């Protein structure tokens, strides 16, 4: 990613906030950080108040001092623009910068991520600061990338946002007739006759009286799109300001996993290198951590990404913040590398002396010592990454399987009345991803508009919202030999949230070869709640249904679509209720390929069995080039691979606290120990151990 900047290894370092420290401490850091193997620091993330103490005053002298020290210590710089938290004077003088929350309250100065994205003040001062920084540091050769803002997110419901929303709607729909049609405004007398009648959907409007879901889903879906676009424009403003001074500047911003509020796939078109902040906890399952990396990697077509932040030891924002146990920081770091990271970076370099993040973990803790457990672990990993050189840089996963992850679909599905609260889009995606992950099958996480032709299998979980062009692409993909999996509540609405006429699954009917007449929503393990004066009892536990697949009975969870096959054949049937015998899974062949429909949600052992069968049928191999087998009880060993030319690097990761053994099928070299690996050798992995094996031939 940074070859032109002289980078020939995985960059190692992270967030450094020396503006909180005196000169003596900074000088200590310039000794300690290189000693730990740190070769890149992210500077200037939250320094706006120091850089611009008054409206017409800019003072970069302290940052100059820091840049000089970092440069002299031989480290590269990821330069922040400092715009994630504005100065207090700005809020006092220009209150339009203050956000209005979902409940309609005008906020005051405080916290961070606190600027209205459509504030004229913010959109003036933030790119101006970015341009000033770029002008000042355009000849600073060790700046390898510009880090714009920090962890964008949130929403605003102020008058400026309302005006901007109306303009956004005018650009999209052109006429009020088109808008009224898209939102079905005859419902509940919502018809708009003037653009100024449109108000933002919040707790004062479409979510009154504590509604969990919008009473006009069309306006709420468009607000989500608008808010994501508005904040993206803030990024673009700053990026363009930087490039006005440094035309070839690389720019990024740190994303946050599967973050619901922003359509990262749209954002990725404006970002040079995808980057994100990863904070797995002790309760985070390994497949979820891997999925998050795959999601970020997929935003840029499988190109390597930056791991911008992780904690060396502990976080600070949970009710209980557990330490990373010995070896876990190293393991998490290599998991990131296994799935596409070409940087390993942390928050933070030194613990803050006070305030909200003073107990968040750091390479250098409050003692300032270099013999702490964390410092020694960081230093050891730094030595390993130095020894790896460029062996892994630029490597890409070779995937024959893809899962579609779509933000519009996510927003529409979970904000529409009538869809049960228990339907969680991300959860359904993860169920399929987990089955592939635990079978060591490489997966790409793609968007609805991405190229499907290179995949033997594409999975579109809970694909509620369907665009006409996408359906045509799906049909072409299957007709040419692709295999496609849809799941329950798919094909219900178009891109405006309108029901697709002709019955479910709408325009997917040709592909699925069946019609869905009704959907039964299941009460399972629900807490008591009250709706329209009706109290649902506490802890309803009903075993509503199950289905039988290949002679094994599996539970049916959340919903059961009642499916009537037309061209499709049934592969499994429900076991009880009035729809006993109706298909729970169907298969429909079209041209050279097949489409599967799974009419319910189930448990891990079902997905393991089902995915193994489909992959076997599609000719999909695991990373060891073997046909996958059902993994009903995962052994805790993750196996992933990245290809670099004719070379493949295997990442073998033990996620357990037990010793494990794995037979390796190829001849190669273990890069961390530099030991030769014999074909068929039984690799011994100690608890939370990692091995990287370089293989030149898999014959």
C-alpha positions in Angstrom: 0.0 0.0 0.0 2.8 2.4 0.9 5.6 1.1 -1.4 6.4 4.6 -2.7 6.9 5.7 0.9 9.7 3.2 1.4 7.5 0.7 3.4 8.7 -2.9 3.1 7.1 -4.5 6.1 3.8 -4.5 8.1 3.6 -1.1 9.6 3.4 -1.3 13.4 2.3 1.4 15.8 -0.8 3.5 16.3 -2.4 6.5 18.0 0.0 8.9 19.8 -1.4 11.9 21.7 1.6 13.7 23.1 -0.3 17.0 23.3 -1.4 15.6 26.7 2.3 15.3 27.9 5.3 17.4 28.8 8.6 17.5 26.9 10.3 15.1 29.2 7.7 12.4 28.7 7.7 12.9 25.0 11.5 12.4 24.9 11.1 9.2 26.9 8.5 8.0 24.4 10.9 8.5 21.5 13.2 5.9 23.2 10.5 3.5 24.3 8.4 3.3 21.2 11.2 2.3 18.8 12.3 -0.1 21.4 8.9 -1.8 21.2 9.2 -2.0 17.4 6.9 0.9 16.6 7.6 2.4 13.2 4.4 4.5 12.6 2.4 6.8 14.8 -1.0 8.4 14.2 -0.7 12.1 15.2 -3.1 15.0 15.6 -6.4 13.2 15.9 -7.9 15.5 18.6 -5.8 18.6 18.6 -8.1 21.2 17.0 -8.3 23.4 20.0 -4.5 23.6 20.2 -4.1 24.1 16.5 -6.7 26.9 16.3 -7.1 28.7 19.6 -9.2 31.4 18.0 -11.0 31.9 14.7 -8.2 33.6 12.8 -5.3 32.1 14.7 -3.5 28.9 13.7 -0.6 27.6 15.8 1.2 24.5 14.6 4.3 25.0 16.7 3.6 22.2 19.2 2.7 19.8 16.4 5.9 20.8 14.6 7.8 19.8 17.7 6.1 16.4 17.9 6.6 15.8 14.1 10.3 16.6 14.5 10.8 14.2 17.4 8.9 11.4 15.6 10.9 11.9 12.4 14.2 12.0 14.3 13.2 8.7 16.0 12.8 7.1 12.5 9.1 6.6 12.6 6.5 7.3 9.9 3.4 9.3 10.4 -0.3 8.8 9.8 -1.4 12.4 10.0 -4.8 13.2 11.5 -6.8 16.3 10.6 -8.0 16.8 14.2 -11.6 17.5 13.2 -13.5 14.9 15.2 -13.9 17.4 18.1 -14.2 21.1 17.5 -13.0 23.9 20.0 -15.3 25.3 22.6 -15.0 28.9 21.2 -16.5 27.6 17.9 -19.6 26.3 19.7 -20.0 29.5 21.6 -19.7 31.8 18.6 -21.4 29.5 16.0 -24.1 27.4 17.7 -25.2 26.0 14.3 -22.4 23.5 14.8 -24.2 21.9 17.7 -26.2 18.8 17.0 -29.9 18.2 17.7 -30.5 14.7 19.0 -33.2 12.2 18.1 -35.5 13.5 20.9 -35.2 17.0 19.4 -32.8 18.4 22.1 -30.2 21.0 21.1 -26.9 19.7 22.5 -24.2 21.8 24.1 -20.5 21.7 23.7 -18.9 18.5 25.0 -17.8 14.9 24.2 -16.6 14.2 20.6 -18.2 13.4 17.2 -20.4 16.3 18.1 -20.6 18.4 14.9 -23.7 18.8 12.8 -22.7 17.4 9.4 -24.7 20.1 7.6 -23.5 23.0 9.8 -22.2 25.8 7.5 -19.7 26.5 10.3 -18.3 23.0 10.4 -18.2 22.7 6.6 -16.2 25.9 6.5 -13.7 25.4 9.3 -13.0 21.6 9.0 -11.7 21.6 5.4 -9.9 24.9 6.0 -7.9 23.3 8.8 -7.2 20.2 6.7 -5.9 22.4 3.9 -3.8 24.4 6.3 -2.2 21.2 7.6 -1.6 19.9 4.1 0.0 23.2 3.1 2.2 23.1 6.2 3.3 19.5 6.0 3.3 18.8 2.2 7.0 18.3 2.2 7.1 16.0 5.2 8.3 12.8 3.5 7.5 10.4 6.4 3.7 11.2 6.3 2.5 8.0 4.5 -1.3 8.6 4.8 -3.8 11.3 6.0 -6.3 10.2 8.6 -9.4 12.3 8.2 -11.5 12.9 11.3 -12.0 9.8 13.5 -14.7 7.2 13.7 -17.4 9.1 11.9 -20.9 8.4 13.1 -24.1 9.7 14.8 -26.9 11.8 13.4 -28.4 15.2 13.7 -32.0 16.5 13.5 -31.5 20.3 13.4 -32.9 22.9 11.1 -29.8 22.9 8.9 -30.1 19.1 8.4 -33.8 19.4 7.7 -33.1 22.0 5.0 -30.3 19.9 3.6 -32.6 16.8 3.6 -35.1 18.6 1.5 -32.4 19.5 -1.0 -31.2 15.9 -1.0 -34.7 14.8 -1.7 -35.1 17.3 -4.6 -32.0 16.0 -6.2 -33.2 12.4 -5.8 -36.8 12.6 -6.8 -37.0 15.9 -8.8 -40.7 16.2 -8.1 -43.1 16.0 -5.1 -45.2 13.6 -7.1 -42.3 11.2 -7.4 -41.5 11.5 -3.7 -45.1 11.0 -2.6 -45.3 7.9 -4.8 -42.0 6.5 -3.4 -43.1 7.0 0.2 -46.7 6.0 -0.3 -47.8 9.2 1.4 -51.6 8.7 0.9 -51.1 6.4 4.0 -52.3 8.3 7.1 -52.7 11.5 5.1 -49.0 12.1 4.7 -49.2 13.6 1.2 -46.8 16.6 0.8 -47.7 19.6 -1.4 -44.6 21.7 -0.6 -41.0 20.6 0.0 -41.0 22.7 3.2 -43.7 20.5 4.7 -41.2 17.6 5.0 -39.7 17.2 8.5 -37.0 14.8 9.7 -38.1 11.4 11.1 -37.4 11.3 14.8 -39.0 10.9 18.2 -41.1 14.0 17.5 -42.5 12.8 14.2 -42.6 9.2 12.9 -41.3 7.6 16.1 -43.7 9.3 18.5 -44.6 7.7 21.9 -41.5 5.5 21.9 -42.1 3.7 18.6 -39.3 1.4 17.8 -40.0 1.4 14.1 -40.9 4.2 11.7 -44.5 4.8 10.9 -43.4 6.0 7.4 -40.5 3.7 6.5 -39.9 5.5 3.2 -38.8 8.8 4.8 -36.8 7.0 7.5 -34.9 4.9 4.9 -34.1 8.1 2.9 -33.0 9.8 6.1 -30.5 7.0 6.8 -29.2 7.4 3.2 -29.1 11.2 3.6 -27.3 11.1 6.9 -24.7 8.7 5.6 -24.2 10.9 2.5 -24.0 14.1 4.6 -21.2 12.8 6.8 -19.5 11.3 3.8 -19.5 14.9 2.3 -17.6 16.0 5.4 -14.9 13.5 4.6 -14.8 14.5 1.0 -14.6 18.2 1.9 -11.4 17.5 3.9 -9.9 15.0 1.5 -10.3 17.5 -1.4 -8.8 20.3 0.8 -5.7 18.1 1.4 -5.4 17.2 -2.3 -5.5 20.9 -3.2 -2.1 21.0 -1.7 -0.9 17.4 -2.1 -2.6 16.0 -5.3 -1.3 12.4 -4.7 -2.1 12.3 -0.9 -3.4 9.0 0.3 -6.5 9.5 2.5 -8.5 7.3 4.8 -10.8 7.4 7.9 -11.2 4.7 10.5 -14.4 2.7 10.2 -16.0 0.7 12.9 -16.9 -2.9 12.0 -20.4 -3.5 10.7 -21.5 -0.1 11.7 -25.2 0.4 10.9 -25.3 4.2 10.7 -23.0 4.6 7.6 -23.1 2.9 4.2 -19.4 1.9 4.2 -19.7 0.4 0.7 -20.6 3.8 -0.7 -17.9 5.4 1.5 -15.3 3.1 0.1 -15.5 4.7 -3.3 -14.1 7.9 -1.8 -11.4 6.3 0.4 -8.0 5.3 -0.9 -7.3 2.5 1.7 -10.0 1.0 3.9 -9.1 1.2 7.6 -10.9 0.2 10.7 -10.8 -0.1 14.5 -11.1 -3.6 16.0 -11.9 -4.1 19.7 -12.9 -7.7 20.3 -13.8 -8.6 23.8 -13.6 -11.8 25.8 -17.1 -12.7 24.7 -16.4 -12.0 21.0 -16.6 -15.3 19.0 -13.7 -15.8 16.6 -15.9 -16.0 13.5 -17.3 -12.6 14.3 -13.8 -11.1 14.5 -12.9 -12.7 11.2 -16.1 -11.5 9.5 -15.5 -7.9 10.5 -12.0 -8.0 8.9 -13.5 -9.6 5.7 -16.2 -6.9 5.6 -13.7 -4.1 5.6 -11.4 -6.0 3.1 -14.4 -6.4 0.8 -15.1 -2.7 0.6 -12.1 -2.2 -1.7 -12.5 -5.3 -3.8 -10.3 -7.5 -1.6 -7.3 -5.1 -1.4 -5.4 -5.1 1.9 -6.6 -2.8 4.6 -5.3 -0.9 7.6 -5.9 -2.2 11.1 -6.0 1.4 12.5 -6.8 0.6 16.1 -6.9 -2.2 18.6 -6.2 -2.3 22.3 -2.8 -3.7 23.5 -4.6 -4.9 26.6 -7.9 -3.5 27.8 -10.7 -1.2 26.7 -12.5 1.3 28.9 -16.1 1.7 27.8 -17.7 -1.5 28.9 -19.3 -2.2 32.3 -16.6 -4.8 32.8 -13.3 -4.4 30.8 -11.3 -7.6 30.8 -7.6 -7.8 30.1 -6.2 -9.5 27.1 -4.6 -12.7 28.4 -0.9 -13.5 27.6 -0.7 -14.2 23.8 -4.1 -12.8 23.0 -2.9 -9.5 21.6 -0.5 -11.3 19.3 -3.3 -13.7 18.2 -5.8 -10.9 17.4 -3.1 -9.1 15.5 -2.4 -12.1 13.3 -6.1 -12.8 12.8 -6.3 -9.3 11.3 -3.3 -10.1 9.0 -4.8 -13.4 8.0 -7.9 -11.6 6.6 -6.1 -8.8 4.8 -4.5 -6.3 7.2 -1.1 -4.8 6.1 -0.8 -2.7 9.2 -1.0 -3.6 12.9 -1.8 -0.5 14.9 -3.1 0.3 18.4 -4.9 2.8 20.5 -2.9 4.0 22.2 0.9 4.5 22.5 0.8 5.9 26.0 -2.0 6.0 28.6 -3.6 9.3 29.0 -2.9 11.1 32.3 -6.6 11.9 33.0 -10.1 12.0 31.5 -12.2 9.3 29.7 -9.5 7.2 28.2 -6.9 7.2 31.1 -7.7 3.5 31.9 -7.7 2.4 28.3 -4.8 0.1 27.6 -1.6 1.4 25.9 1.9 0.2 24.9 3.3 2.4 27.6 1.2 2.4 30.8 1.1 4.9 33.6 4.3 3.4 35.1 6.3 4.4 32.1 8.3 1.1 32.3 9.6 -1.0 29.6 9.4 -4.3 31.5 5.7 -4.6 31.9 3.9 -7.7 30.5 2.2 -5.7 27.7 5.4 -3.8 26.7 7.3 -7.0 26.4 4.5 -8.7 24.4 4.3 -5.6 22.1 8.1 -5.7 21.6 8.1 -9.4 20.8 5.5 -9.0 18.2 7.4 -6.0 16.8 10.4 -8.2 16.3 8.4 -10.8 14.6 6.9 -8.3 12.1 10.3 -6.9 11.4 11.6 -10.4 10.7 8.6 -11.1 8.4 9.8 -8.3 6.1 7.5 -8.0 3.1 6.5 -11.7 2.9 2.9 -11.1 3.6 2.4 -7.6 2.2 -0.1 -7.3 -0.6 -1.4 -10.8 -0.2 -5.1 -11.4 -1.1 -7.6 -14.1 -0.3 -8.7 -16.4 -3.1 -12.4 -16.9 -2.5 -14.9 -18.9 -4.5 -17.8 -18.0 -2.1 -19.3 -14.6 -1.3 -21.9 -13.2 1.1 -23.8 -10.1 0.2 -23.9 -7.4 2.9 -26.1 -4.5 2.0 -26.7 -1.4 4.2 -30.0 -0.4 2.4 -31.4 -3.8 3.1 -30.3 -3.7 6.7 -31.9 -0.3 7.3 -35.2 -1.2 5.6 -35.6 -4.6 7.1 -35.2 -3.6 10.7 -37.1 -0.3 10.6 -40.4 -1.5 9.1 -43.4 -2.3 11.2 -44.6 -5.9 10.7 -41.1 -7.4 10.5 -40.5 -9.0 13.9 -38.0 -7.4 16.2 -36.2 -10.7 16.5 -35.1 -10.5 12.8 -31.6 -9.1 13.0 -29.9 -8.8 9.6 -26.3 -9.0 10.9 -27.1 -12.1 12.9 -28.5 -13.9 9.9 -25.4 -13.0 7.8 -23.1 -14.3 10.6 -24.9 -17.7 10.8 -23.9 -18.4 7.2 -20.4 -16.8 7.5 -19.7 -18.9 10.6 -20.4 -22.2 8.8 -17.9 -21.2 6.0 -15.3 -19.9 8.5 -15.4 -23.0 10.6 -15.0 -25.1 7.5 -11.9 -23.1 6.5 -13.6 -21.8 3.3 -12.4 -18.4 2.1 -15.2 -15.8 1.8 -15.6 -12.4 0.3 -18.1 -10.0 1.7 -19.5 -8.1 -1.2 -22.2 -5.6 -2.2 -25.2 -6.1 -4.3 -23.6 -4.4 -7.3 -20.3 -6.2 -7.2 -19.2 -8.7 -9.8 -20.7 -12.2 -9.1 -19.1 -14.1 -11.9 -15.9 -15.1 -10.1 -17.8 -17.0 -7.4 -19.3 -20.5 -7.4 -21.6 -19.7 -4.5 -23.2 -16.4 -3.5 -25.3 -16.1 -0.3 -27.8 -13.3 0.2 -29.3 -13.7 3.8 -32.7 -12.1 4.5 -32.6 -10.2 1.2 -35.7 -8.1 1.9 -35.1 -5.2 -0.5 -34.6 -6.0 -4.2 -33.7 -3.7 -7.1 -34.7 -4.7 -10.6 -31.2 -4.5 -12.1 -29.9 -6.7 -9.3 -32.5 -9.4 -10.1 -31.3 -9.5 -13.7 -27.7 -9.9 -12.6 -28.7 -12.7 -10.2 -30.6 -14.5 -13.0 -27.6 -14.2 -15.4 -25.3 -15.4 -12.7 -27.4 -18.6 -12.0 -28.1 -19.3 -15.6 -24.3 -19.3 -16.3 -23.7 -21.9 -13.5 -23.7 -19.9 -10.3 -25.3 -21.1 -7.1 -27.3 -18.7 -5.0 -28.8 -18.9 -1.5 -31.7 -16.7 -0.3 -33.3 -16.9 3.1 -36.6 -16.0 4.7 -38.3 -12.6 4.1 -36.5 -12.2 0.8 -37.8 -10.3 -2.2 -40.6 -8.4 -0.4 -40.0 -4.8 -1.4 -38.3 -2.6 -4.0 -35.7 0.1 -3.3 -38.3 2.5 -2.1 -39.8 -0.1 0.4 -42.9 -0.7 -1.8 -44.3 -4.3 -1.8 -43.4 -6.0 -5.0 -46.7 -7.0 -6.6 -47.7 -10.5 -7.4 -46.9 -12.0 -4.1 -43.7 -12.9 -2.3 -40.8 -13.3 -3.2 -41.6 -10.7 -5.8 -39.1 -10.4 -8.6 -37.1 -13.3 -7.1 -39.9 -15.7 -8.0 -38.3 -16.9 -11.2 -35.0 -17.7 -9.4 -36.6 -19.3 -6.4 -39.3 -21.2 -8.3 -41.8 -20.9 -5.5 -44.3 -18.5 -3.9 -44.4 -17.6 -0.2 -48.0 -17.1 0.9 -47.6 -16.3 4.6 -44.9 -16.0 7.3 -45.4 -17.3 10.8 -43.6 -15.2 13.4 -42.5 -17.3 16.4 -42.5 -16.3 20.1 -39.2 -17.6 21.6 -37.5 -16.6 24.8 -39.0 -13.1 24.7 -39.1 -10.8 27.6 -42.5 -9.3 28.5 -43.6 -6.2 26.7 -46.7 -4.2 26.1 -48.1 -3.1 22.8 -51.3 -1.1 22.3 -52.4 -2.1 25.8 -51.8 -5.8 25.3 -49.3 -7.3 27.6 -47.3 -10.3 26.3 -46.4 -12.6 29.3 -42.9 -12.9 30.6 -40.5 -15.4 29.0 -42.7 -17.0 26.4 -41.0 -20.3 25.5 -42.7 -22.2 22.7 -41.2 -24.8 20.5 -43.2 -23.7 17.5 -41.6 -25.8 14.8 -38.7 -27.8 13.5 -37.8 -29.2 10.1 -36.0 -32.3 8.9 -33.1 -32.1 6.5 -31.4 -35.3 5.3 -33.0 -37.3 8.1 -31.9 -34.9 10.9 -34.4 -32.7 12.8 -33.4 -29.1 13.3 -35.2 -26.3 15.2 -37.0 -23.5 13.3 -36.4 -20.1 14.9 -37.7 -16.6 14.5 -40.0 -17.1 11.5 -41.3 -19.8 9.1 -42.1 -18.8 5.6 -44.9 -20.9 4.2 -43.6 -21.9 0.8 -45.5 -23.4 -2.2 -43.1 -24.8 -4.8 -43.8 -24.3 -8.4 -40.7 -25.2 -10.3 -38.6 -25.8 -7.2 -38.1 -29.1 -5.3 -38.3 -29.4 -1.6 -35.2 -30.4 0.3 -36.6 -30.2 3.8 -40.1 -29.9 5.4 -41.6 -28.4 8.5 -42.5 -30.9 11.2 -45.6 -29.4 12.9 -48.4 -26.8 12.9 -50.9 -26.3 10.1 -48.1 -26.0 7.6 -46.5 -29.3 8.5 -45.0 -30.8 5.4 -44.5 -27.5 3.6 -40.9 -26.9 2.5 -38.4 -25.4 4.8 -35.7 -25.5 2.1 -36.2 -25.5 -1.7 -33.9 -25.9 -4.7 -34.6 -24.5 -8.1 -32.3 -25.0 -11.1 -32.2 -22.4 -13.8 -29.9 -22.8 -16.7 -26.6 -24.3 -15.5 -27.0 -23.1 -11.8 -29.3 -23.4 -8.9 -31.1 -21.2 -6.3 -31.8 -22.3 -2.8 -34.3 -20.9 -0.4 -34.1 -21.4 3.3 -37.5 -20.5 4.8 -36.5 -20.2 8.5 -33.6 -19.5 10.8 -31.9 -22.4 12.7 -28.8 -23.4 14.7 -25.1 -23.8 13.9 -25.2 -27.5 13.3 -27.8 -27.1 10.5 -25.7 -24.4 8.7 -22.6 -26.5 9.0 -24.4 -29.5 7.3 -26.2 -27.4 4.7 -23.3 -25.3 3.6 -21.0 -28.3 3.4 -23.5 -29.9 1.0 -23.9 -26.8 -1.2 -20.2 -26.3 -1.3 -19.6 -29.9 -2.3 -22.3 -29.6 -5.0 -20.7 -26.3 -6.3 -17.2 -27.7 -6.3 -15.9 -25.3 -3.6 -12.7 -26.4 -1.8 -11.4 -25.2 1.6 -8.0 -23.5 1.9 -6.3 -26.9 1.9 -7.9 -27.6 -1.5 -10.1 -30.3 0.1 -13.9 -30.7 -0.1 -15.4 -29.3 3.1 -17.1 -31.5 5.6 -19.7 -30.5 8.2 -18.1 -28.9 11.3 -20.7 -29.6 14.0 -18.2 -29.1 16.8 -15.4 -26.6 15.8 -12.0 -27.5 17.2 -10.9 -23.9 17.7 -8.3 -23.8 15.0 -8.7 -21.1 12.4 -7.1 -21.7 9.0 -6.9 -18.8 6.5 -4.7 -18.0 3.5 -3.5 -15.1 1.5 -2.0 -15.4 -2.0 0.9 -13.3 -3.3 1.7 -14.3 -6.8 2.4 -18.1 -6.8 3.1 -18.0 -3.1 0.4 -18.8 -0.5 0.8 -17.9 3.2 -1.3 -20.0 5.5 -2.3 -18.6 8.9 -2.9 -21.3 11.5 -4.4 -19.8 14.6 -5.2 -21.6 17.9 -8.2 -19.8 19.5 -8.2 -22.1 22.5 -6.3 -22.3 25.8 -5.3 -25.9 25.0 -2.5 -27.4 23.0 -3.7 -28.5 19.5 -2.3 -30.6 16.7 -2.9 -30.2 13.0 -1.6 -32.2 10.0 -0.3 -29.8 7.4 -0.7 -31.1 3.8 2.1 -29.3 2.0 5.8 -28.6 2.2 6.7 -25.1 3.2 8.5 -22.8 5.7 7.1 -21.6 9.0 8.0 -17.9 8.7 8.0 -17.0 12.4 10.4 -19.7 13.5 12.0 -20.1 10.0 11.7 -23.8 10.3 11.0 -26.2 7.4 7.6 -27.9 7.3 7.4 -31.4 5.9 4.3 -32.5 3.9 2.0 -34.4 6.3 3.8 -33.0 9.4 1.8 -32.7 12.5 2.0 -29.1 13.7 1.9 -28.6 17.4 0.2 -25.4 18.5 0.5 -24.2 22.1 -2.5 -22.2 23.6 -3.4 -19.1 21.5 -0.4 -19.9 19.3 0.0 -18.7 15.7 1.9 -20.2 12.8 2.5 -18.6 9.4 3.5 -21.1 6.7 4.8 -20.1 3.3 4.0 -22.6 0.6 5.3 -22.3 -3.0 3.6 -25.4 -4.4 0.5 -27.2 -3.4 1.0 -30.3 -5.6 
